[in-house]
Amino acid sequence: MLDDVELLARIARSGSAFAVVLRDPGLSTSAQFARGVRFRNATRAVGAGLLVADRLDLALLLDADGVHLGRASVSVADARTVLGQRWVTRSAHDVDEAACAAADGADAVVLSPIFASPGKGAPLGLGALRQTRRVLLSTTSLVALGGVTAGNAAECFEAGAHAVAGIRADLSEFSR
């Protein structure tokens, strides 16, 4: 198994534009910070962005490019107050949540799960991506997550996603 830095280098060599999200709520703050320093150094080395899940304090300490907010996170407005013009993305699990996140000023909405993904409930499907793309503000990017692989990523783009994301999948083999 590749370590984090090796995987970032492999993805960078593939020519894919991407960002990495630092997310591991099971780690202590000091362990998350230590991992974040490694991620920040690695992302800078390969020209990638770094987002921190939910932790505005860590995003500031790591000089991250932004934050990814989940359902239980602070509001987009509160994140903007703390982070200024850094990127703010928000999780959504249906079209209405996505529309609300866009109306609240999120730069991007991460819609999930698009395809079957362990422990994530019924997949929304490509139709939900199409419908979400129609209701989002033109200034809000749409990211497909959940069961996305190098083999089905193109379908997500065709359905209106601006980007795809993976937690378990190695998307470095995908080219658009």
Summary of the structure (lengths in Angstrom):
residues: 176
radius of gyration: 15.5
end to end distance: 25.3
largest distance: 41.5
contacts: 561
relative contact order: 0.12
helix: 40%
strand: 16%
